[in-house]
Structure formats: C-alpha cells, structure tokens
C-alpha cells in the first residue's frame, strides 16, 4: 500500500534539490544527522533526566532508558566541548522558542520586566512579541538601532537604567553585525539584572571563533541546533552552574514532557561535527560568502542595511525599487531561489509585506557554493527583480 505522506516528502526532497536556498535560518544536515533523527530512538519515551544530573534528580520515569541515558549525557558533553565551556547544558528543548520559554520561567515571574531587541530592529517573536507567550506573560520593553542600523548601546544603557528590568536579552533573528555581549553584560551587571543571550543564528560562528562568545558573560544562553550549527531542528540551553537545577526543572516538568531522543541523538552527531576543523573552515567560508554577496548587491545599486555584514546574513532594502519584500520573495520563488521577506529598520510596510528581504549563505555553502557562486546568484536576483518591475510598469 502506498503512502501519500511519503509521496509528499519525496516532493519536498525534489524541491530542495532544485532550489537555491538563501533563507538564513535554514541549512542541510549531514547524512549521519539524518540517520540519527530517523532512527529507532523515535520509539523511546524518556521523561526525566539521566541519573546523576547536577540537579540531583534520580533519573527517568520510564524503564529501559540505559542507552538513551548514555546518548543524552554524551550529547551534553559534546556540546560543552564544542563551545569550550564549563556551563551546564540542557539538550532537551524541542526548539529555540521552547528553550527561551524555559529560560524565562527559570528566573522570572509573570509580569516581570524584560528588555529585548525590538522586532522591527531584528529581534525574535519569543523576545516579547505581543502575539507570543513572552509578550503575554511578561512586561516587555525594547531597545533598538541607531541611524546607521547598528544596536544603539548608549540608548540601551539609558533605558535599562530608567526601567531597571529583571532580565536583559541579547540576540536577534535579522541583525548582520557583531553583538557586543561584553558591553551589554556590564549594563546588566550595573543594574543587577540577569543577562541572557539567544545565539540561535550565530551559534555556529561562535563555535568557529567568527563571533565573540557570550560564555563567561551571560547567565543563560539559548540556541537552536539548526541554522549555522547545521544540526536537527531543536534547542539547547546553557547556564552558569548555579542555575542548573532551575533550568532543568523549567524544561521538565515545567514546559515540556518527554524529550525527543531521536532528535537528541541528531544533536549529538551535529555536536561531533561542530568540534571538527572542517566545521570551522565551513563557517569561515559562510561569513566570507555572505560578505562577498552583500558587496555584489551594493555594486548593483542595492541598499544593504548597515552597509554590509559581519555574519552569515544581510538585509536587502528594496525601498528604492518600490517593491515589497513579499513580492520579491514570491517572484524569486517562481525562479527557484528561496528567500524570506523581512522588515527593515523603520519599515513603513507591515510585517506581512515588508520593504526588505533577508539573505543567508549557510545552506548553499554546505552544498559547496563559493563566493563567486553567490555573487552570480546576486546578479541573477537583480535581473529577475528588475524584469519584474519592468513588467509591472
């Protein structure tokens, strides 16, 4: 008997193989990660934690967990090695947003004040959007960018001292420059606030030394394991050892039930890969390719938010073309190039339309694209969008 669901999976596989993937939050996992996520571990329930966790918990709530205990303990160890840290790590979060939810719950009470990057400036939904749990449970204030599109650290400090939040969050989903974790950590320390970093987009860069590390500065650090870490879809939480018990309790039983052991195995394989020199070389290429592609767009006459990039992504401002990000995204989709519409700073359009697109180089670098390939894709994008505007005029 055939399976329509499997037919659809095959259809998506074919789409991925013929598409130029430029979404900054996507990547392609290795064959070994794929094997782990598709393994027999999907059959195993394992509520709780392996024995001898720093939390002092006594183990799992189910029998038969001897092997998955070893897998989870190994996964924790390999990610501590990848980031060269002695922080406690919890590898059970199902996603980056789940990781953020548990992180907040471990140190905050409902109604507490959080200071985060504004969504219009590149922040994330789980950093206080009114449509998200974070904006519903907590009182959220935002910091933003200066006139050049960089984080305005002076304004951040001024606002932090005025509102005295219990938590300051650093991290973004659409910000192309280095984040000064040390500066923000000092601001948090000066007002006795907790400091949390969501490094989901730049985690791979931090492993490879292409971005300053928040370890040793932040009280809590969250991340996804896909994006630049090139692992399965999921999350991690790191914290200073003193917060281990609260973090673990906030994940289970606080915000999740049984962990996805097949995904944790995939995270362990990705962690092994992240410890290799080949991964550091790959990330170096990702950043170089991103800078090269952004420069080519500038040469073609496009405005790039902040004028360039320090990481794996950049934002193209389409205002001069009088084209919405939505139209650009849909037009490029028709030509097998996948990007996502994205707000730009002070965007006059709504989030459903936007005035920009976000472009990332992590996925296609995995498939072997070099700087010249990305520059050629920028030329193709320019030709496609220009032709679209001619057709509309």
C-alpha positions as CSV (number, residue, x, y, z in Angstrom):
1,X,0.0,0.0,0.0
2,X,1.4,3.4,-0.9
3,X,1.6,6.4,1.3
4,X,0.6,9.9,0.2
5,X,2.6,11.4,3.1
6,X,5.7,9.7,1.8
7,X,4.9,11.0,-1.7
8,X,4.8,14.5,-0.3
9,X,8.1,14.0,1.4
10,X,9.6,12.9,-1.9
11,X,8.1,16.0,-3.5
12,X,9.8,18.3,-0.9
13,X,13.1,16.5,-1.3
14,X,12.9,17.2,-5.0
15,X,12.1,20.9,-4.3
16,X,15.2,21.2,-2.0
17,X,17.5,19.6,-4.6
18,X,16.5,22.1,-7.3
19,X,16.2,25.2,-5.2
20,X,18.9,27.8,-4.4
21,X,18.3,28.1,-0.6
22,X,19.1,31.5,0.8
23,X,16.9,31.5,4.0
24,X,19.2,32.5,6.8
25,X,17.7,30.1,9.3
26,X,17.9,27.0,7.2
27,X,20.7,24.6,6.4
28,X,21.3,21.0,5.2
29,X,22.1,18.3,7.8
30,X,24.7,15.6,7.1
31,X,23.7,12.0,6.3
32,X,24.7,10.9,9.8
33,X,22.4,13.5,11.4
34,X,19.6,12.4,9.2
35,X,20.2,8.8,10.2
36,X,20.0,9.6,13.9
37,X,16.8,11.6,13.6
38,X,15.2,8.8,11.5
39,X,16.4,6.1,13.9
40,X,14.6,3.7,16.3
41,X,15.1,6.2,19.1
42,X,11.8,7.8,18.0
43,X,10.2,4.8,19.6
44,X,11.5,5.6,23.1
45,X,9.8,7.6,25.9
46,X,12.3,9.0,28.4
47,X,10.6,11.6,30.7
48,X,13.1,12.9,33.2
49,X,16.8,13.1,33.1
50,X,19.7,10.7,33.2
51,X,20.8,9.8,36.8
52,X,23.5,12.0,38.4
53,X,22.4,15.2,36.8
54,X,23.7,18.3,38.6
55,X,20.1,18.9,39.7
56,X,20.3,15.8,41.9
57,X,17.3,14.2,40.1
58,X,17.1,10.5,40.5
59,X,16.6,9.6,36.8
60,X,13.8,8.7,34.3
61,X,10.2,8.0,34.9
62,X,10.3,5.0,32.4
63,X,12.3,1.8,32.3
64,X,14.6,0.8,29.5
65,X,16.5,4.1,29.4
66,X,20.0,2.8,29.8
67,X,21.1,3.6,26.3
68,X,19.2,6.8,25.9
69,X,20.8,8.0,29.2
70,X,24.2,7.5,27.6
71,X,23.1,9.3,24.4
72,X,21.8,12.3,26.4
73,X,24.9,12.5,28.6
74,X,27.2,12.2,25.6
75,X,25.2,14.9,23.8
76,X,25.6,17.3,26.8
77,X,29.4,16.7,26.9
78,X,30.0,17.1,23.2
79,X,28.2,20.5,23.1
80,X,30.2,21.7,26.1
81,X,33.3,20.7,24.2
82,X,32.2,22.4,21.0
83,X,31.7,25.7,22.8
84,X,34.7,25.2,25.1
85,X,32.6,25.9,28.2
86,X,32.0,24.5,31.7
87,X,28.4,25.8,31.7
88,X,25.7,23.4,32.4
89,X,23.7,22.4,29.3
90,X,20.2,21.0,28.8
91,X,19.8,19.4,25.4
92,X,16.0,18.6,25.7
93,X,14.3,21.7,24.4
94,X,12.3,21.0,21.3
95,X,13.0,24.4,19.7
96,X,14.7,27.7,20.2
97,X,11.4,29.2,21.4
98,X,10.9,26.3,23.9
99,X,14.4,27.0,25.1
100,X,13.6,30.7,25.6
101,X,10.3,29.8,27.4
102,X,12.1,27.6,29.9
103,X,14.9,30.1,30.4
104,X,12.5,32.9,31.2
105,X,10.5,30.6,33.5
106,X,13.6,29.6,35.5
107,X,14.4,33.2,36.6
108,X,11.3,35.3,36.1
109,X,7.8,35.6,37.5
110,X,4.8,36.6,35.3
111,X,4.7,40.4,34.9
112,X,8.5,40.8,35.4
113,X,10.1,43.3,33.1
114,X,12.4,42.2,30.2
115,X,14.4,44.4,27.9
116,X,14.9,42.9,24.5
117,X,15.7,44.0,20.9
118,X,12.7,45.4,19.1
119,X,11.2,43.0,16.5
120,X,11.4,45.8,13.9
121,X,15.1,46.1,14.6
122,X,15.8,42.4,14.1
123,X,14.6,40.8,17.3
124,X,12.6,37.5,17.5
125,X,9.0,36.7,18.3
126,X,10.0,35.0,21.5
127,X,11.7,38.2,22.7
128,X,8.4,39.8,23.5
129,X,6.0,39.9,20.6
130,X,2.5,40.6,21.9
131,X,1.4,37.7,19.8
132,X,3.8,35.3,21.6
133,X,3.8,33.8,25.1
134,X,6.7,36.1,26.0
135,X,4.7,39.2,25.3
136,X,1.7,37.9,27.1
137,X,3.4,36.6,30.3
138,X,5.9,39.4,30.8
139,X,6.2,43.2,30.7
140,X,8.5,43.7,27.7
141,X,10.4,46.9,26.8
142,X,12.6,47.2,23.8
143,X,15.9,48.6,22.6
144,X,16.7,49.4,19.0
145,X,19.2,50.7,16.5
146,X,21.0,53.9,15.7
147,X,20.6,55.8,12.4
148,X,23.2,53.5,10.7
149,X,21.3,50.3,11.7
150,X,23.6,49.2,14.5
151,X,22.5,48.4,18.0
152,X,22.3,51.7,20.0
153,X,24.2,50.7,23.1
154,X,24.0,54.1,24.7
155,X,20.3,54.2,24.3
156,X,20.1,50.6,25.6
157,X,22.0,51.6,28.7
158,X,19.9,54.7,29.3
159,X,16.7,52.7,29.0
160,X,18.0,49.9,31.2
161,X,18.8,52.3,34.0
162,X,15.4,54.0,33.6
163,X,13.2,50.9,33.7
164,X,15.5,48.5,35.6
165,X,14.4,45.3,34.0
166,X,14.9,41.9,35.8
167,X,16.3,40.5,32.5
168,X,18.2,41.9,29.5
169,X,18.2,39.7,26.4
170,X,20.7,40.0,23.6
171,X,20.3,38.2,20.3
172,X,18.4,38.6,17.0
173,X,16.9,36.9,14.0
174,X,17.8,39.6,11.5
175,X,20.9,41.5,12.6
176,X,24.0,41.4,10.5
177,X,26.6,42.9,12.7
178,X,28.7,41.8,15.7
179,X,26.8,42.0,19.0
180,X,28.9,43.4,21.9
181,X,28.0,40.9,24.6
182,X,30.6,42.4,27.0
183,X,29.0,45.8,26.8
184,X,25.5,44.5,27.4
185,X,26.8,42.3,30.3
186,X,28.2,45.3,32.0
187,X,25.0,47.2,31.6
188,X,23.0,44.3,33.1
189,X,25.5,44.0,36.0
190,X,25.3,47.7,36.8
191,X,21.5,47.4,37.4
192,X,21.6,43.9,39.0
193,X,19.7,42.4,36.1
194,X,20.1,38.9,34.7
195,X,21.7,38.7,31.3
196,X,20.6,36.2,28.7
197,X,21.9,35.6,25.2
198,X,19.8,34.0,22.4
199,X,22.6,33.0,20.0
200,X,20.4,30.9,17.7
201,X,21.5,32.5,14.5
202,X,25.2,32.9,15.3
203,X,25.9,29.8,17.3
204,X,28.0,28.2,14.6
205,X,30.0,31.4,14.2
206,X,30.7,31.4,18.0
207,X,31.9,27.8,17.8
208,X,34.3,28.7,15.0
209,X,35.5,31.9,16.5
210,X,33.9,34.1,13.9
211,X,31.9,36.0,16.5
212,X,32.7,36.9,20.2
213,X,31.4,34.4,22.7
214,X,28.8,35.1,25.4
215,X,30.2,32.3,27.6
216,X,31.5,33.7,30.8
217,X,29.3,36.8,30.4
218,X,25.7,35.7,30.2
219,X,23.8,33.9,33.0
220,X,21.8,31.9,30.5
221,X,22.5,31.2,26.8
222,X,19.9,29.6,24.4
223,X,20.3,28.4,20.9
224,X,18.7,26.4,18.1
225,X,20.7,23.4,16.8
226,X,19.8,24.0,13.1
227,X,20.7,27.2,11.3
228,X,24.5,27.7,11.5
229,X,25.1,24.7,13.8
230,X,23.8,22.5,10.9
231,X,22.0,20.1,13.1
232,X,18.5,18.9,13.5
233,X,15.7,21.2,14.4
234,X,15.8,21.7,18.2
235,X,17.2,23.8,21.0
236,X,19.8,23.9,23.7
237,X,20.1,25.9,27.0
238,X,23.4,26.7,28.6
239,X,23.7,28.3,32.0
240,X,26.1,29.1,34.8
241,X,26.3,26.0,37.1
242,X,24.3,27.7,39.9
243,X,21.2,27.8,37.6
244,X,21.3,24.2,36.5
245,X,18.6,22.9,38.8
246,X,16.2,25.8,37.9
247,X,16.9,25.4,34.2
248,X,16.3,21.6,34.2
249,X,13.1,21.9,36.2
250,X,11.9,24.7,33.9
251,X,12.4,22.4,30.9
252,X,10.9,19.2,32.5
253,X,8.4,19.2,34.0
254,X,7.9,22.9,33.7
255,X,7.4,23.4,30.0
256,X,7.9,20.1,28.2
257,X,7.0,16.4,28.6
258,X,9.1,13.6,27.2
259,X,12.3,14.5,25.3
260,X,12.7,13.6,21.6
261,X,15.5,11.1,21.9
262,X,15.9,10.7,18.2
263,X,16.5,14.5,17.9
264,X,18.9,14.5,20.8
265,X,20.9,11.8,19.0
266,X,20.9,14.0,16.0
267,X,22.1,16.9,18.2
268,X,24.9,14.7,19.4
269,X,26.0,13.9,15.9
270,X,25.9,17.6,14.9
271,X,27.9,18.4,18.1
272,X,30.6,15.9,17.0
273,X,30.7,17.6,13.6
274,X,30.9,21.1,15.1
275,X,34.1,20.0,17.0
276,X,36.0,19.3,13.8
277,X,38.3,21.7,11.9
278,X,36.2,21.1,8.8
279,X,33.3,22.8,10.5
280,X,35.4,25.9,11.5
281,X,36.6,26.1,7.9
282,X,33.0,25.9,6.7
283,X,31.8,28.7,8.9
284,X,34.7,30.9,7.8
285,X,33.5,30.3,4.2
286,X,29.9,31.1,5.2
287,X,31.0,34.5,6.5
288,X,33.2,35.2,3.6
289,X,30.5,34.3,1.2
290,X,28.0,36.5,3.0
291,X,30.3,39.5,2.8
292,X,31.0,38.9,-0.9
293,X,27.4,38.6,-1.8
294,X,26.4,41.7,0.1
295,X,29.2,43.6,-1.7
296,X,27.9,42.4,-5.0
297,X,24.4,43.7,-4.2
298,X,25.9,47.0,-3.3
299,X,27.8,47.1,-6.6
300,X,24.5,46.5,-8.3
301,X,23.0,49.6,-6.6
302,X,21.0,48.0,-3.8
303,X,20.9,49.4,-0.3
304,X,22.1,46.9,2.3
305,X,21.1,47.6,5.9
306,X,24.2,48.8,7.9
307,X,26.0,48.8,4.5
308,X,27.2,45.2,4.9
309,X,27.5,42.2,7.2
310,X,29.8,40.6,9.8
311,X,28.0,37.2,9.8
312,X,26.0,34.7,7.7
313,X,23.2,37.1,6.7
314,X,22.2,40.5,5.5
315,X,19.1,42.5,4.7
316,X,18.4,44.0,1.3
317,X,16.4,47.2,1.3
318,X,14.0,47.3,-1.7
319,X,12.7,50.8,-1.0
320,X,14.3,52.4,-4.0
321,X,12.8,49.7,-6.3
322,X,9.3,50.4,-4.8
323,X,9.0,46.6,-4.4
324,X,7.7,44.9,-1.3
325,X,9.6,42.0,0.3
326,X,6.6,39.8,-0.2
327,X,6.6,40.4,-4.0
328,X,10.3,39.9,-4.2
329,X,10.0,36.6,-2.2
330,X,7.2,35.3,-4.4
331,X,8.9,36.4,-7.6
332,X,12.2,34.6,-6.7
333,X,10.3,31.5,-5.6
334,X,9.0,31.3,-9.2
335,X,12.6,31.1,-10.4
336,X,13.8,28.5,-7.8
337,X,15.5,31.0,-5.4
338,X,14.2,30.9,-1.9
339,X,14.5,34.0,0.4
340,X,12.2,35.4,3.0
341,X,10.5,38.8,3.2
342,X,11.8,40.8,6.2
343,X,11.2,44.1,7.9
344,X,13.9,46.7,7.7
345,X,14.6,49.4,10.3
346,X,11.7,51.9,10.4
347,X,9.9,49.9,7.8
348,X,6.7,51.7,6.6
349,X,5.2,48.4,5.4
350,X,3.5,45.8,7.6
351,X,5.2,42.5,8.6
352,X,3.1,40.7,6.0
353,X,4.5,42.9,3.2
354,X,7.9,44.4,4.4
355,X,10.3,46.5,2.5
356,X,13.2,44.1,2.5
357,X,14.4,40.5,2.1
358,X,16.8,38.6,4.3
359,X,19.5,36.5,2.7
360,X,21.8,33.9,4.3
361,X,24.7,31.9,2.9
362,X,24.9,29.0,5.4
363,X,22.8,26.4,3.4
364,X,24.3,26.8,0.0
365,X,27.8,27.0,1.4
366,X,27.0,23.5,2.8
367,X,26.3,22.4,-0.8
368,X,29.7,23.8,-2.0
369,X,28.9,27.3,-3.2
370,X,31.9,29.6,-3.2
371,X,32.0,33.4,-3.1
372,X,31.8,33.7,-6.9
373,X,28.7,31.5,-7.0
374,X,26.9,33.8,-4.5
375,X,27.9,36.8,-6.5
376,X,26.4,35.2,-9.6
377,X,23.2,34.5,-7.7
378,X,23.1,38.2,-6.6
379,X,23.3,39.1,-10.3
380,X,20.5,36.6,-11.1
381,X,18.3,38.1,-8.4
382,X,18.9,41.6,-9.7
383,X,17.9,40.5,-13.2
384,X,14.8,38.7,-12.0
385,X,13.6,41.6,-9.8
386,X,14.4,44.2,-12.4
387,X,12.5,42.3,-15.1
388,X,9.5,42.0,-12.7
389,X,9.4,45.8,-12.1
390,X,9.5,46.4,-15.9
391,X,6.6,44.0,-16.3
392,X,4.6,45.9,-13.7
393,X,5.3,49.4,-15.2
